Amino acid sequence: MSKSPLDYVKKAQELCVLSDVYMTLNRMLSSDSCSMEELADVIAYEPAIAESILKITNSAMFSMPRKLDRLSKA
């Protein structure tokens, strides 16, 4: 079963302190009107989340033809 971006954001609740970025992402993902570009812009402010997304995107699970280094491409 593949996980959705919302599943990964919910998992972020394990962080010691919830940042404003997390709260914004949670709000955005709860609405139907946000775009992937808007999500990428917000995620870019939280290095830990950005790194996790890029790590997952570049994993064997997705088998991308080349390594992605930008959130907007991930």
N, C-alpha and C positions, 0 to 999 in steps of 0.2 A: 504494500500500500504506500503510495507516494504521499509525501507531506506537502501541504500548501504553505504559502508564506505566512498565513495566519497561525498555523501550527508552530512554526519557528518563533514567531513573535510571542505566542503564549508561553513557549518554553523559556523565553527570556525572563520570565518572572522569577527564575532561579537566581537572578543577579542580586547582589547585596542591596543595591540602591537602584530604584527605577528612575531612569533619567527622563528629562523632558522629551527626548527623542522617542523613547519607548512609548510614552503617553500619547505623543502625536501619532506615532505609527499605529497604535492600538485604535485610536479614534479614526484614522484614515481607513484602516482595514475593515472597520465596522460599517463604513459607508460604501455605497456602490459607485460613488462618483470620482474616486481618485484614480489617477493613471499610474502606470508603472514608472514613468519619468518622475512624477511627483514623489513616489515612494523612494526612488533612488536618490533624489535630492535630499530627502530627510535622513535616510540611512547613512549618507556620506558624512553626516555630523557625528556619528557614533562609530568610531574605529572598530570596536569589538564586534558589533553586529555586521559591519561591512566586511570585515575579515572572514567571519563565519560564512557569510553568503558567498563570497568569492571562493572560499575553500570548498564548499559544497558544490558550487557550480563547476569547479575545475576537477572534481572527483571523478572516478571511473563510473560512478552511478549515471552521470549525464553523458559521458563519452563525447565531449566537445572536440571538434577537429583541431582546435588550437586553444591555448591557454587564454582565458579572459582576464583582463586586469582592470576593467572599469565596471562599476555597478550598473551603469546604463546599458551595458552589453549583457550583463548577467541576468 
